[in-house]
Amino acid sequence: MDTVDIARWQFGITTVYHFLFVPLSIGLVALVAGMQTAWVRTGKTEYLRATKFWGKLFLINFAMGIVTGIVQEFQFGMNWSAYSRFVGDVFGAPLAIEGLLAFFFESTFLGLWIFGWDRLPKKIHLACIWMVSFGTILSAFFILAANSWMQNPVGYRIDEASGRAELTDFWAVLTNPMHLTAFPHTIAASFVTAGMFVAGVSAWHLMRRKNVEVFRPSLRMALVVTAVASIAVAISGDMLGKVVTEHQPMKMAAAEGLYETQTGAPFSPFSVRTPDGTEEIVGFEVPGVLSFLATGSFDGEVKGMDDLQAAAEAEHGAGDYTPNVPVVYWTFRMMVYIGMATAGLSLLGLWLTRRGRLPGNPWAWRIGMLSLTLPFIASSAGWVFTEMGRQPWSVYGLMQTSQSVSPGVSAGSMLISLGALTTLYAVLFVIEFKLLAKYAKAGPPTEDEVAPPSEDDGDDDHDEERALAFAY
C-alpha cells in the first residue's frame, strides 16, 4: 500500500464512523423538540418524561459527533495538504460558515436548553431546542454544499499563476444541482435514522411493558416520522439519481455494472460476475428500470463504462477512470434495499400498534429492536457509494485523489496515524455504545423526578444533564 491508499483508508474509516452520529443527531433533536412541543401544548407529564429521556440520548450522541468530526478537519491539512491548497479558497467558505453554526449557534442554544429548565419561560426554553434543530440542519446544508462542489465543481476559476481554484460565485456553490438534491435526501435519511432509533429503543421497553405511557407515544411518533421520511428519501433519491447521471455518468454506470451503452438499460437486483466484471455468472434483470432511474424514461440511453472511459481518456489523458465497481454496485443496493425495508417495517409497526394495541408476540418487538441498526447501515452504504463512485477524482474532473495527498508525509507516518486513530475510534465506539445502552435501559425519569422544583432545591435538579453539558 502506498501513501494514497493509507490516507484513503484513514479518511474513510474516520469519516464513516463520524457519519454514524450525524444523521441521528439531525433527526433526534427534531423529535425531542416535537415531544417538548407536545408537553408545552398539553401539559401531559408523559411528554415531559419522554423529552428528558430522548434529550439525554441526543446529548450523548451530539457530543460524540462533535469530537469525532474535529478529526476530519485536521486530516485535510495533514494527509491531504495538496488538496487543501488547491481547493481551500472554495472549500473553506462553506466549512467556515458551518463551523460558526455548529460551534456557536447550535452550542449556544443547546447550552440554554440544558441549563434553562425551570429558569426560562416554557416557550422560550422550547424555542431553544427548535433552534438547535434548525442549526443542525443548516450545518448539514453547508457541509453538503462543500461536498457537492467536489462532486460537481461550479462557481470557480483556476488561477493561472498559482494553479489554485478560486471562488467566483458563492451562490452557484449553494445552488449546485448536486447539492439541491443531495441535501433533502440526506435530511430525509436522517429522520429515518432517528425514527428507527426511537422505535427500536421504545420496542425494548414495550416488550417488557415498562413505562408504556411514555414509550407507546414515542413509538407511534417515530413510526410516522419514519414512514413519511422514507417517502421523502425515495423521491429525493430518484431526483438525485438523475442529477448524478447528468454530472457523474460513470458513477451511475458503475452502480449497475453497465459496461456497454444501452437504451432501456435494465436494473439487476442481484448479480454475480467474473472478477473483471464483464460477464455475468448468475443474476436477473428488470428491463428499463436503470434508464428510468437515470433519465426518467424506460427507453432512455445510459452510457456504459467502456464509452465513458474512452471519453475520459480523450479529455484527461491515459489512466483508469473507472471506480471500484463491486463496491459501488453493492453499496448502492444496500442503500436502496434497506431503505425499502425500513419503510415497510414502519408501516407494519403502525398497523400492529393501531387503536391502542401492543403486539403480544415478542418477535414483533425483537424485529423492532433489530431494525434500529438498518438506517445506520444504509446511511454508511450511501456515503461509501457517493465517495467511492467519484473515484479516481477528489474533485470531479479537476483533481485526482492521487494528486491530493500530502507530498511530505511518509507511508510509515500514515500507518502509525491510521493505527492510532482506528484504535481510538474503536474505544470511542465502545464508550458511545455503553453510554447509550446505559441511559436507554434506565428509562425515563419518574413523575416525581420531573415535578417542578421547590424554592429550596431548585439548584440541585438536573445534575445528569449538567454533567453531560460539562463533558460536552
Backbone torsions as a table, in degrees:
resi	resn	phi	psi	omega
1	MET	NA	133.5	177.1
2	ASP	-93.7	-177.9	-175.8
3	THR	-62.8	-34.1	-179.6
4	VAL	-64.1	-46.5	-179.7
5	ASP	-62.3	-43.0	-178.7
6	ILE	-66.1	-43.2	179.2
7	ALA	-63.2	-37.7	178.5
8	ARG	-67.4	-41.7	177.6
9	TRP	-61.3	-44.3	-178.7
10	GLN	-63.4	-47.3	-178.8
11	PHE	-66.7	-37.8	179.0
12	GLY	-64.2	-45.2	-178.5
13	ILE	-64.3	-48.9	-177.3
14	THR	-68.8	-34.3	-179.3
15	THR	-71.6	-45.5	179.1
16	VAL	-62.9	-40.0	178.1
17	TYR	-63.2	-46.7	179.4
18	HIS	-61.3	-37.1	-175.7
19	PHE	-71.7	-11.7	173.4
20	LEU	-64.4	-32.5	-176.4
21	PHE	-86.3	-29.2	-172.0
22	VAL	-62.6	-56.3	-178.0
23	PRO	-63.4	-34.5	178.6
24	LEU	-65.8	-41.6	178.6
25	SER	-63.5	-45.1	-177.5
26	ILE	-61.8	-45.3	-177.2
27	GLY	-78.6	-39.7	-173.4
28	LEU	-68.6	-37.8	-179.4
29	VAL	-65.0	-33.3	176.6
30	ALA	-68.3	-38.1	177.2
31	LEU	-66.8	-39.0	176.4
32	VAL	-62.2	-43.5	178.0
33	ALA	-61.7	-38.4	177.5
34	GLY	-64.1	-40.8	178.3
35	MET	-65.5	-41.1	179.0
36	GLN	-67.4	-35.1	176.2
37	THR	-61.5	-41.6	177.8
38	ALA	-62.2	-38.3	178.5
39	TRP	-67.1	-45.1	-179.2
40	VAL	-62.2	-38.3	-177.1
41	ARG	-77.7	-35.7	-174.2
42	THR	-104.8	-26.1	-176.3
43	GLY	76.9	6.8	-178.3
44	LYS	-74.9	130.9	-175.1
45	THR	-64.0	-33.3	-177.5
46	GLU	-62.3	-31.1	177.0
47	TYR	-71.2	-36.3	176.7
48	LEU	-67.2	-42.0	177.7
49	ARG	-62.5	-39.8	177.5
50	ALA	-65.3	-40.5	179.0
51	THR	-60.3	-45.2	-179.5
52	LYS	-64.9	-41.6	-177.1
53	PHE	-66.2	-55.6	-177.3
54	TRP	-70.2	-29.4	176.4
55	GLY	-63.3	-36.8	179.0
56	LYS	-66.3	-41.5	178.1
57	LEU	-66.2	-35.8	176.6
58	PHE	-63.1	-43.0	-178.6
59	LEU	-60.8	-42.5	179.0
60	ILE	-61.4	-47.2	-177.6
61	ASN	-66.9	-41.4	-178.3
62	PHE	-63.6	-44.1	-179.7
63	ALA	-62.3	-42.2	179.9
64	MET	-67.3	-35.5	178.5
65	GLY	-65.0	-39.8	178.1
66	ILE	-63.3	-45.4	-177.7
67	VAL	-61.7	-47.4	-176.8
68	THR	-73.5	-25.1	-179.6
69	GLY	-73.1	-29.4	-179.1
70	ILE	-61.2	-33.5	-178.1
71	VAL	-60.8	-33.6	-178.1
72	GLN	-58.8	-43.5	-177.1
73	GLU	-67.0	-36.4	177.5
74	PHE	-64.9	-35.3	-178.7
75	GLN	-65.1	-33.3	178.5
76	PHE	-59.0	-39.8	-178.5
77	GLY	-83.3	-26.4	-174.2
78	MET	-93.9	-50.1	-176.7
79	ASN	-95.9	-22.3	-173.6
80	TRP	-126.8	47.0	-175.7
81	SER	-67.2	-34.0	178.0
82	ALA	-64.1	-41.1	175.5
83	TYR	-63.3	-46.2	-177.8
84	SER	-62.1	-38.4	178.9
85	ARG	-65.7	-38.8	-176.5
86	PHE	-72.3	-41.9	-171.9
87	VAL	-107.3	0.7	-171.7
88	GLY	-53.6	-39.7	-177.9
89	ASP	-65.6	-31.1	-179.5
90	VAL	-92.4	-52.0	-173.9
91	PHE	-66.1	-31.0	-176.1
92	GLY	-70.8	-27.8	-175.7
93	ALA	-64.3	-55.6	178.0
94	PRO	-66.2	-31.7	178.7
95	LEU	-67.5	-36.4	178.2
96	ALA	-65.2	-42.6	178.1
97	ILE	-64.7	-41.6	178.6
98	GLU	-62.4	-38.4	178.3
99	GLY	-62.4	-41.7	177.2
100	LEU	-62.3	-40.1	-179.5
101	LEU	-68.6	-48.1	-174.4
102	ALA	-68.6	-43.5	-172.4
103	PHE	-91.9	-15.2	-179.8
104	PHE	-117.3	-57.0	-176.5
105	PHE	-64.5	-58.7	-178.7
106	GLU	-62.6	-45.6	-175.4
107	SER	-66.4	-36.0	179.0
108	THR	-63.4	-50.5	-178.8
109	PHE	-70.9	-30.8	176.1
110	LEU	-66.1	-40.3	176.7
111	GLY	-62.8	-41.6	177.3
112	LEU	-63.0	-37.1	179.9
113	TRP	-69.7	-41.6	-178.3
114	ILE	-65.6	-47.7	-174.7
115	PHE	-91.9	-4.5	-173.9
116	GLY	-90.5	-2.4	177.2
117	TRP	-58.1	128.6	177.5
118	ASP	66.0	6.4	177.1
119	ARG	-115.6	-34.8	176.8
120	LEU	-99.1	151.6	171.8
121	PRO	-57.1	148.7	-174.3
122	LYS	-52.5	-47.4	-175.2
123	LYS	-70.7	-34.0	176.0
124	ILE	-67.9	-42.0	178.2
125	HIS	-63.1	-41.1	177.2
126	LEU	-62.4	-41.0	179.5
127	ALA	-60.3	-31.2	-179.1
128	CYS	-63.0	-44.8	-178.5
129	ILE	-71.0	-31.4	174.7
130	TRP	-67.4	-34.3	177.1
131	MET	-69.5	-34.2	174.1
132	VAL	-62.2	-44.3	178.9
133	SER	-61.5	-44.4	178.4
134	PHE	-61.4	-40.1	-179.4
135	GLY	-65.5	-39.2	179.2
136	THR	-64.7	-39.8	179.1
137	ILE	-68.3	-39.6	178.9
138	LEU	-66.9	-37.7	175.8
139	SER	-60.8	-43.7	178.5
140	ALA	-62.0	-35.0	180.0
141	PHE	-59.5	-46.1	-176.4
142	PHE	-77.7	-33.9	175.0
143	ILE	-62.2	-44.7	-179.3
144	LEU	-70.5	-27.5	174.1
145	ALA	-63.0	-41.6	178.1
146	ALA	-66.4	-45.4	-179.6
147	ASN	-65.6	-39.2	-179.8
148	SER	-65.7	-29.4	176.1
149	TRP	-64.8	-34.9	175.8
150	MET	-66.9	-32.3	179.9
151	GLN	-78.2	-35.2	-177.2
152	ASN	-148.6	85.1	-174.8
153	PRO	-65.2	127.4	178.9
154	VAL	-140.3	164.8	173.1
155	GLY	64.3	39.5	-176.9
156	TYR	-143.8	170.0	167.9
157	ARG	-143.3	156.8	178.3
158	ILE	-96.7	118.5	177.6
159	ASP	-72.7	122.3	-174.8
160	GLU	-67.3	-32.9	-177.6
161	ALA	-72.2	-46.5	-175.9
162	SER	-95.1	-19.6	-176.3
163	GLY	73.2	17.0	-177.7
164	ARG	-102.0	154.8	173.3
165	ALA	-80.9	132.7	180.0
166	GLU	-121.2	138.4	-178.5
167	LEU	-72.3	127.8	177.3
168	THR	-117.6	-22.2	-176.5
169	ASP	-149.6	93.9	-178.5
170	PHE	-65.7	-32.3	178.4
171	TRP	-63.8	-37.0	177.5
172	ALA	-64.5	-35.2	177.1
173	VAL	-65.1	-42.0	-178.0
174	LEU	-72.7	-27.6	-178.7
175	THR	-104.8	18.4	174.8
176	ASN	-52.2	126.7	-178.7
177	PRO	-56.9	-32.0	175.8
178	MET	-63.7	-39.5	-179.8
179	HIS	-70.0	-43.1	-176.0
180	LEU	-67.0	-17.8	175.3
181	THR	-101.6	-34.6	179.4
182	ALA	-69.5	-35.3	-177.5
183	PHE	-62.7	-55.2	178.8
184	PRO	-62.7	-32.2	178.2
185	HIS	-63.6	-43.8	-179.2
186	THR	-68.3	-42.6	-179.5
187	ILE	-65.7	-42.7	177.5
188	ALA	-61.4	-42.1	177.7
189	ALA	-63.6	-32.5	177.6
190	SER	-64.9	-38.9	178.4
191	PHE	-70.6	-33.2	173.6
192	VAL	-63.0	-44.1	-180.0
193	THR	-61.0	-48.7	-179.8
194	ALA	-65.6	-39.6	179.9
195	GLY	-61.7	-44.7	-180.0
196	MET	-71.4	-30.7	175.7
197	PHE	-63.7	-49.2	179.0
198	VAL	-63.1	-41.3	179.4
199	ALA	-64.1	-41.5	-178.7
200	GLY	-65.8	-45.4	178.7
201	VAL	-66.6	-40.9	177.9
202	SER	-61.4	-39.1	179.6
203	ALA	-61.4	-37.4	179.4
204	TRP	-61.0	-44.2	-179.1
205	HIS	-74.3	-39.7	-177.8
206	LEU	-69.4	-30.3	176.0
207	MET	-61.4	-30.0	178.6
208	ARG	-95.1	2.7	-179.8
209	ARG	55.7	42.1	178.3
210	LYS	-105.6	135.4	176.3
211	ASN	48.5	47.8	-177.6
212	VAL	-59.8	-35.8	-178.1
213	GLU	-64.9	-20.1	177.7
214	VAL	-96.5	-45.2	-169.8
215	PHE	-85.4	-23.4	175.9
216	ARG	-67.5	-48.1	174.3
217	PRO	-60.0	-37.3	177.6
218	SER	-61.8	-44.0	-180.0
219	LEU	-63.2	-46.5	-178.2
220	ARG	-62.8	-44.8	179.1
221	MET	-62.5	-41.8	-179.0
222	ALA	-64.4	-39.9	-179.7
223	LEU	-67.8	-38.8	176.7
224	VAL	-63.6	-46.4	179.2
225	VAL	-60.2	-43.5	-179.6
226	THR	-63.2	-43.8	-179.0
227	ALA	-63.6	-46.3	-179.6
228	VAL	-66.8	-44.1	-179.4
229	ALA	-65.5	-32.2	178.0
230	SER	-63.7	-38.2	175.9
231	ILE	-63.9	-43.0	178.4
232	ALA	-63.4	-37.0	177.0
233	VAL	-62.3	-44.1	-178.5
234	ALA	-64.9	-45.0	-178.6
235	ILE	-65.8	-48.5	-179.4
236	SER	-67.3	-33.1	177.2
237	GLY	-65.7	-38.0	176.4
238	ASP	-64.0	-42.8	177.8
239	MET	-64.0	-42.1	-179.3
240	LEU	-64.9	-38.2	179.2
241	GLY	-59.3	-38.8	179.7
242	LYS	-70.5	-37.3	177.3
243	VAL	-68.0	-40.6	177.7
244	VAL	-61.6	-41.6	179.3
245	THR	-60.8	-37.3	-178.7
246	GLU	-71.6	-42.4	-172.3
247	HIS	-102.1	-23.6	178.2
248	GLN	-136.2	66.8	-175.4
249	PRO	-61.3	-28.2	179.3
250	MET	-63.7	-37.0	-179.6
251	LYS	-64.2	-44.6	-178.9
252	MET	-68.4	-36.5	177.2
253	ALA	-65.4	-40.5	178.8
254	ALA	-67.4	-31.3	179.0
255	ALA	-62.5	-23.4	177.8
256	GLU	-109.4	-5.2	-174.2
257	GLY	65.3	36.6	-175.6
258	LEU	-91.5	111.7	-177.6
259	TYR	-94.4	-30.6	-178.8
260	GLU	-111.4	140.3	179.1
261	THR	-62.2	134.9	-177.5
262	GLN	-140.0	148.7	164.9
263	THR	-99.4	143.6	-174.4
264	GLY	63.9	41.4	-174.8
265	ALA	-64.1	135.6	-177.4
266	PRO	-83.1	164.3	171.6
267	PHE	-114.1	130.1	-178.7
268	SER	-103.3	109.9	176.3
269	PRO	-59.9	-29.4	179.9
270	PHE	-151.7	136.8	-179.4
271	SER	-156.6	136.8	172.2
272	VAL	-119.8	125.7	-175.2
273	ARG	-120.1	170.7	173.6
274	THR	-65.8	161.2	-177.6
275	PRO	-52.8	-34.2	179.7
276	ASP	-82.5	-5.9	174.8
277	GLY	79.5	1.5	-173.4
278	THR	-85.5	-23.1	-177.5
279	GLU	-125.8	138.0	-179.6
280	GLU	-89.7	130.1	178.1
281	ILE	-87.7	-49.1	178.4
282	VAL	-148.7	147.2	179.7
283	GLY	157.6	176.3	175.8
284	PHE	-146.5	156.0	-172.9
285	GLU	-127.2	151.5	173.3
286	VAL	-110.8	112.0	-173.5
287	PRO	-59.8	139.5	169.7
288	GLY	78.6	-9.8	-173.0
289	VAL	-69.6	-41.2	178.9
290	LEU	-63.5	-40.0	177.5
291	SER	-61.2	-39.5	178.7
292	PHE	-66.6	-43.5	178.7
293	LEU	-62.8	-35.4	-174.9
294	ALA	-86.9	-34.6	-171.3
295	THR	-124.6	-13.6	-175.6
296	GLY	87.2	1.3	178.9
297	SER	-130.7	137.3	178.5
298	PHE	-68.8	-15.2	178.8
299	ASP	-105.8	7.4	-176.9
300	GLY	-66.1	156.3	-179.9
301	GLU	-90.8	133.1	175.7
302	VAL	-119.5	123.4	-179.3
303	LYS	-67.6	138.5	177.5
304	GLY	-89.1	162.4	-176.3
305	MET	-65.1	-30.9	179.6
306	ASP	-64.1	-47.5	179.0
307	ASP	-66.8	-39.0	179.7
308	LEU	-68.0	-35.9	176.4
309	GLN	-64.3	-43.8	179.0
310	ALA	-63.3	-41.9	179.6
311	ALA	-65.4	-39.3	179.2
312	ALA	-66.3	-38.8	177.8
313	GLU	-65.4	-38.6	179.0
314	ALA	-66.0	-32.5	-177.6
315	GLU	-87.9	-40.1	-171.2
316	HIS	-113.9	-4.2	-178.6
317	GLY	99.3	176.6	-176.6
318	ALA	-63.1	146.1	179.4
319	GLY	155.2	171.0	178.3
320	ASP	-100.8	113.0	-176.7
321	TYR	-106.9	19.4	179.5
322	THR	-101.7	131.2	178.2
323	PRO	-74.1	179.2	176.2
324	ASN	-71.5	101.9	-170.8
325	VAL	-63.6	-47.1	179.9
326	PRO	-58.7	-40.3	179.8
327	VAL	-64.8	-46.6	-179.2
328	VAL	-65.4	-41.7	-178.1
329	TYR	-60.7	-49.9	-172.7
330	TRP	-80.3	-33.1	176.7
331	THR	-67.5	-33.8	175.8
332	PHE	-61.8	-43.6	-179.0
333	ARG	-72.4	-35.8	175.3
334	MET	-60.0	-44.1	179.4
335	MET	-60.9	-46.9	-176.5
336	VAL	-69.7	-47.9	-175.3
337	TYR	-65.7	-43.5	179.9
338	ILE	-67.4	-36.5	175.4
339	GLY	-59.1	-42.5	177.2
340	MET	-65.6	-38.3	-179.0
341	ALA	-66.3	-42.8	179.8
342	THR	-64.9	-38.4	177.1
343	ALA	-61.8	-45.7	179.6
344	GLY	-64.9	-40.9	-179.9
345	LEU	-66.2	-36.7	178.7
346	SER	-65.8	-41.0	177.9
347	LEU	-66.9	-40.1	177.4
348	LEU	-62.7	-41.9	179.0
349	GLY	-63.2	-40.4	177.6
350	LEU	-63.4	-37.2	179.3
351	TRP	-68.5	-43.0	-177.4
352	LEU	-69.7	-24.4	-177.6
353	THR	-107.9	17.6	-178.3
354	ARG	-68.2	151.5	173.5
355	ARG	51.4	44.1	174.9
356	GLY	78.3	6.2	-176.8
357	ARG	-80.5	155.2	170.5
358	LEU	-133.9	128.1	-178.7
359	PRO	-57.7	139.8	177.4
360	GLY	-89.8	-21.6	-179.2
361	ASN	-77.1	121.3	-179.3
362	PRO	-61.8	-23.3	179.5
363	TRP	-64.7	-30.4	177.2
364	ALA	-62.2	-41.6	179.2
365	TRP	-72.4	-36.4	178.5
366	ARG	-64.6	-40.3	176.7
367	ILE	-62.9	-39.9	177.2
368	GLY	-61.0	-41.2	179.2
369	MET	-67.6	-43.6	179.4
370	LEU	-65.3	-31.0	-179.4
371	SER	-64.1	-18.7	179.0
372	LEU	-55.2	-34.4	-175.1
373	THR	-79.5	-20.0	-170.8
374	LEU	-61.1	-48.7	-178.4
375	PRO	-63.2	-31.6	178.0
376	PHE	-65.1	-40.4	177.3
377	ILE	-65.6	-43.4	-178.8
378	ALA	-65.2	-42.3	179.6
379	SER	-64.0	-42.2	178.6
380	SER	-64.7	-41.6	178.6
381	ALA	-63.7	-41.2	178.3
382	GLY	-63.6	-38.3	179.5
383	TRP	-68.0	-43.0	178.1
384	VAL	-63.0	-42.8	178.0
385	PHE	-59.1	-44.7	-178.6
386	THR	-62.0	-45.5	-174.3
387	GLU	-83.2	-40.8	179.2
388	MET	-71.0	-32.2	178.7
389	GLY	-67.8	-18.6	178.9
390	ARG	-82.5	-19.1	-176.1
391	GLN	-59.6	147.4	12.2
392	PRO	-89.0	19.1	-174.8
393	TRP	-96.2	137.3	165.6
394	SER	-88.6	-37.8	169.1
395	VAL	-121.5	114.3	-167.4
396	TYR	-57.3	119.4	177.6
397	GLY	82.3	-6.6	-176.7
398	LEU	-116.4	-44.7	-172.9
399	MET	-142.6	127.2	179.4
400	GLN	-84.3	156.5	-179.0
401	THR	-61.1	-37.2	179.8
402	SER	-64.1	-22.9	178.3
403	GLN	-89.3	-7.3	-169.8
404	SER	-95.2	-16.9	-173.5
405	VAL	-72.8	153.6	179.2
406	SER	-65.8	127.4	-175.8
407	PRO	-72.7	-23.9	-174.0
408	GLY	-97.4	5.9	-177.8
409	VAL	-102.7	128.1	-177.1
410	SER	-82.2	162.2	176.9
411	ALA	-63.3	-36.1	178.4
412	GLY	-62.5	-43.7	178.7
413	SER	-63.0	-40.5	179.6
414	MET	-67.8	-36.3	177.5
415	LEU	-63.6	-39.6	179.0
416	ILE	-63.7	-46.7	-179.8
417	SER	-68.1	-34.5	176.3
418	LEU	-61.6	-47.5	179.6
419	GLY	-64.6	-42.0	-177.8
420	ALA	-65.7	-46.6	-178.2
421	LEU	-68.9	-38.4	178.3
422	THR	-63.3	-42.1	177.6
423	THR	-64.3	-44.9	179.8
424	LEU	-61.2	-43.9	-178.6
425	TYR	-69.1	-31.0	175.3
426	ALA	-64.8	-41.1	176.9
427	VAL	-64.5	-43.6	178.8
428	LEU	-62.7	-34.9	177.6
429	PHE	-62.9	-43.2	179.1
430	VAL	-63.8	-43.1	179.4
431	ILE	-62.4	-47.0	-180.0
432	GLU	-60.4	-46.4	-178.0
433	PHE	-62.8	-43.6	-178.4
434	LYS	-67.9	-39.0	178.3
435	LEU	-64.2	-48.3	180.0
436	LEU	-63.5	-41.7	179.9
437	ALA	-64.5	-41.2	-178.8
438	LYS	-61.3	-51.3	-176.3
439	TYR	-76.8	-27.5	176.4
440	ALA	-68.9	-41.3	179.7
441	LYS	-71.4	-29.9	-178.1
442	ALA	-63.6	-28.1	178.6
443	GLY	83.4	177.9	-177.0
444	PRO	-75.9	161.8	175.2
445	PRO	-65.2	156.3	178.1
446	THR	-76.0	171.1	178.5
447	GLU	-62.9	-35.5	178.4
448	ASP	-66.5	-35.3	-177.8
449	GLU	-71.8	-24.1	179.1
450	VAL	-101.6	5.9	178.3
451	ALA	-66.3	150.0	179.1
452	PRO	-57.1	138.3	-177.2
453	PRO	-72.3	152.1	172.0
454	SER	-78.3	170.2	-177.9
455	GLU	-65.4	-26.1	-175.3
456	ASP	-82.7	-31.6	-172.8
457	ASP	-113.9	15.8	-175.9
458	GLY	-63.1	-32.3	-176.4
459	ASP	-77.3	-10.8	-176.4
460	ASP	-99.4	1.4	-178.0
461	ASP	-80.6	161.0	171.8
462	HIS	61.2	37.6	-178.9
463	ASP	-61.3	-37.9	-177.3
464	GLU	-67.1	-41.7	178.7
465	GLU	-61.9	-39.7	-179.1
466	ARG	-70.2	-35.9	176.4
467	ALA	-62.9	-41.3	177.5
468	LEU	-64.9	-41.1	179.2
469	ALA	-62.9	-40.5	179.4
470	PHE	-64.2	-42.8	178.0
471	ALA	-62.8	-39.9	179.2
472	TYR	-65.5	NA	NA
